[in-house]
């Protein structure tokens, strides 16, 4: 087994941290911060997954 950590394991914690910081800069109440951070996390992950799928489709076509 390899002793290296795959770089994609860092995506989820980074997305969550970025979403929480951004949401906290927009709202003051915790319930609003959690809701906004959750929606933003899903949006960012959706864009990342969509882009990855599109690039894989482009890359595998000959």
MDTraj code that builds the backbone (N, CA, C; nanometers):
import mdtraj as md
import numpy as np

residues = "UNK UNK UNK UNK UNK UNK UNK UNK UNK UNK UNK UNK UNK UNK UNK UNK UNK UNK UNK UNK UNK UNK UNK UNK UNK UNK UNK UNK UNK UNK UNK UNK UNK UNK UNK UNK UNK UNK UNK UNK UNK UNK UNK UNK UNK UNK UNK UNK UNK UNK UNK UNK UNK UNK UNK UNK UNK UNK UNK UNK UNK UNK".split()
xyz = np.array([
    [0.0832, -0.1187, 0.0000],
    [0.0000, 0.0000, 0.0000],
    [0.0873, 0.1245, 0.0000],
    [0.0318, 0.2270, -0.0555],
    [0.1036, 0.3536, -0.0636],
    [0.0843, 0.4321, 0.0663],
    [0.1883, 0.5019, 0.1066],
    [0.1813, 0.5833, 0.2273],
    [0.1305, 0.7250, 0.1983],
    [0.0981, 0.7521, 0.0726],
    [0.0523, 0.8855, 0.0350],
    [-0.0990, 0.8965, 0.0497],
    [-0.1444, 1.0165, 0.0849],
    [-0.2868, 1.0451, 0.0945],
    [-0.3299, 1.1050, -0.0382],
    [-0.4399, 1.0552, -0.0927],
    [-0.4892, 1.1070, -0.2189],
    [-0.5418, 1.2491, -0.1997],
    [-0.5141, 1.3358, -0.2931],
    [-0.5477, 1.4780, -0.2798],
    [-0.6978, 1.5025, -0.2711],
    [-0.7805, 1.4137, -0.3279],
    [-0.9248, 1.4345, -0.3265],
    [-0.9856, 1.4203, -0.1877],
    [-0.9146, 1.3638, -0.0920],
    [-0.9655, 1.3562, 0.0451],
    [-0.9731, 1.4938, 0.1096],
    [-0.9017, 1.5918, 0.0542],
    [-0.9022, 1.7270, 0.1106],
    [-1.0153, 1.8130, 0.0571],
    [-1.0856, 1.7667, -0.0453],
    [-1.1902, 1.8483, -0.1077],
    [-1.3056, 1.8741, -0.0113],
    [-1.3586, 1.7714, 0.0503],
    [-1.4752, 1.7878, 0.1371],
    [-1.4485, 1.8802, 0.2571],
    [-1.3399, 1.8616, 0.3327],
    [-1.3150, 1.9555, 0.4434],
    [-1.2935, 2.0995, 0.3952],
    [-1.2298, 2.1171, 0.2803],
    [-1.2099, 2.2519, 0.2281],
    [-1.3416, 2.3163, 0.1874],
    [-1.4283, 2.2406, 0.1221],
    [-1.5584, 2.2942, 0.0815],
    [-1.6405, 2.3323, 0.2041],
    [-1.6395, 2.2490, 0.3059],
    [-1.7151, 2.2776, 0.4279],
    [-1.6601, 2.4018, 0.4975],
    [-1.5287, 2.4112, 0.5084],
    [-1.4674, 2.5268, 0.5742],
    [-1.4967, 2.6559, 0.4979],
    [-1.4827, 2.6521, 0.3677],
    [-1.5094, 2.7713, 0.2866],
    [-1.6558, 2.8125, 0.2994],
    [-1.7458, 2.7155, 0.2955],
    [-1.8884, 2.7455, 0.3059],
    [-1.9241, 2.8051, 0.4418],
    [-1.8683, 2.7508, 0.5471],
    [-1.8970, 2.8033, 0.6808],
    [-1.8444, 2.9455, 0.6989],
    [-1.7244, 2.9719, 0.6520],
    [-1.6674, 3.1060, 0.6652],
    [-1.7478, 3.2063, 0.5832],
    [-1.7831, 3.1688, 0.4617],
    [-1.8612, 3.2589, 0.3772],
    [-1.9989, 3.2851, 0.4388],
    [-2.0661, 3.1798, 0.4850],
    [-2.1985, 3.1963, 0.5447],
    [-2.1915, 3.2793, 0.6725],
    [-2.0878, 3.2600, 0.7516],
    [-2.0737, 3.3361, 0.8759],
    [-2.0459, 3.4836, 0.8484],
    [-1.9879, 3.5132, 0.7319],
    [-1.9638, 3.6536, 0.6991],
    [-2.0917, 3.7215, 0.6496],
    [-2.1945, 3.6431, 0.6173],
    [-2.3200, 3.6983, 0.5665],
    [-2.4314, 3.7017, 0.6722],
    [-2.4267, 3.6122, 0.7694],
    [-2.5342, 3.6011, 0.8688],
    [-2.4752, 3.6033, 1.0093],
    [-2.5618, 3.6334, 1.1067],
    [-2.5166, 3.6363, 1.2456],
    [-2.5758, 3.5251, 1.3301],
    [-2.6881, 3.4704, 1.2912],
    [-2.7500, 3.3637, 1.3714],
    [-2.7024, 3.2274, 1.3205],
    [-2.6789, 3.1366, 1.4154],
    [-2.6256, 3.0050, 1.3793],
    [-2.7178, 2.9237, 1.2893],
    [-2.8477, 2.9259, 1.3126],
    [-2.9338, 2.8490, 1.2209],
    [-2.9224, 2.8971, 1.0759],
    [-2.9145, 3.0274, 1.0552],
    [-2.8993, 3.0809, 0.9195],
    [-2.7618, 3.0457, 0.8611],
    [-2.6596, 3.0496, 0.9450],
    [-2.5242, 3.0145, 0.8991],
    [-2.5215, 2.8694, 0.8533],
    [-2.5786, 2.7768, 0.9329],
    [-2.5772, 2.6350, 0.8968],
    [-2.6537, 2.6085, 0.7684],
    [-2.7716, 2.6733, 0.7533],
    [-2.8517, 2.6541, 0.6317],
    [-2.7793, 2.7054, 0.5080],
    [-2.7241, 2.8256, 0.5184],
    [-2.6535, 2.8836, 0.4045],
    [-2.5292, 2.8010, 0.3709],
    [-2.4557, 2.7584, 0.4723],
    [-2.3355, 2.6778, 0.4490],
    [-2.3708, 2.5433, 0.3855],
    [-2.4798, 2.4837, 0.4272],
    [-2.5227, 2.3564, 0.3687],
    [-2.5575, 2.3706, 0.2220],
    [-2.6369, 2.4738, 0.1898],
    [-2.6738, 2.4976, 0.0495],
    [-2.5510, 2.5285, -0.0351],
    [-2.4618, 2.6116, 0.0173],
    [-2.3417, 2.6489, -0.0570],
    [-2.2502, 2.5285, -0.0773],
    [-2.2373, 2.4432, 0.0234],
    [-2.1552, 2.3224, 0.0103],
    [-2.2089, 2.2313, -0.0998],
    [-2.3407, 2.2123, -0.1010],
    [-2.4014, 2.1283, -0.2048],
    [-2.3819, 2.1892, -0.3434],
    [-2.3928, 2.3213, -0.3515],
    [-2.3740, 2.3879, -0.4798],
    [-2.2302, 2.3725, -0.5302],
    [-2.1338, 2.3937, -0.4418],
    [-1.9929, 2.3810, -0.4801],
    [-1.9611, 2.2378, -0.5201],
    [-2.0062, 2.1412, -0.4398],
    [-1.9802, 2.0003, -0.4720],
    [-2.0478, 1.9600, -0.6033],
    [-2.1684, 2.0109, -0.6278],
    [-2.2367, 1.9826, -0.7536],
    [-2.1599, 2.0355, -0.8736],
    [-2.1088, 2.1567, -0.8603],
    [-2.0293, 2.2153, -0.9690],
    [-1.9010, 2.1350, -0.9900],
    [-1.8357, 2.0966, -0.8813],
    [-1.7124, 2.0177, -0.8935],
    [-1.7381, 1.8821, -0.9582],
    [-1.8458, 1.8157, -0.9175],
    [-1.8784, 1.6849, -0.9752],
    [-1.9177, 1.6989, -1.1220],
    [-1.9998, 1.7998, -1.1525],
    [-2.0396, 1.8227, -1.2908],
    [-1.9215, 1.8523, -1.3818],
    [-1.8300, 1.9341, -1.3337],
    [-1.7103, 1.9661, -1.4115],
    [-1.6239, 1.8422, -1.4309],
    [-1.6098, 1.7620, -1.3265],
    [-1.5298, 1.6403, -1.3365],
    [-1.5903, 1.5442, -1.4390],
    [-1.7216, 1.5272, -1.4340],
    [-1.7889, 1.4386, -1.5303],
    [-1.7714, 1.4907, -1.6723],
    [-1.7900, 1.6208, -1.6911],
    [-1.7742, 1.6788, -1.8250],
    [-1.6319, 1.6588, -1.8774],
    [-1.5331, 1.6813, -1.7932],
    [-1.3940, 1.6636, -1.8363],
    [-1.3624, 1.5175, -1.8656],
    [-1.4178, 1.4256, -1.7856],
    [-1.3965, 1.2836, -1.8123],
    [-1.4601, 1.2421, -1.9445],
    [-1.5798, 1.2931, -1.9726],
    [-1.6454, 1.2628, -2.0989],
    [-1.5666, 1.3177, -2.2174],
    [-1.5175, 1.4387, -2.2051],
    [-1.4364, 1.4976, -2.3125],
    [-1.3070, 1.4201, -2.3308],
    [-1.2467, 1.3791, -2.2206],
    [-1.1178, 1.3113, -2.2254],
    [-1.1277, 1.1695, -2.2811],
    [-1.2413, 1.1026, -2.2590],
    [-1.2512, 0.9626, -2.3024],
    [-1.3023, 0.9494, -2.4445],
    [-1.3497, 1.0562, -2.5049],
    [-1.3927, 1.0484, -2.6457],
    [-1.2712, 1.0558, -2.7357],
    [-1.2682, 0.9671, -2.8338],
    [-1.1528, 0.9630, -2.9254],
    [-1.1865, 1.0278, -3.0560],
])
top = md.Topology()
chain = top.add_chain()
for i, resn in enumerate(residues, 1):
    res = top.add_residue(resn, chain, resSeq=i)
    for name in ("N", "CA", "C"):
        top.add_atom(name, md.element.get_by_symbol(name[0]), res)
traj = md.Trajectory(xyz[None], top)
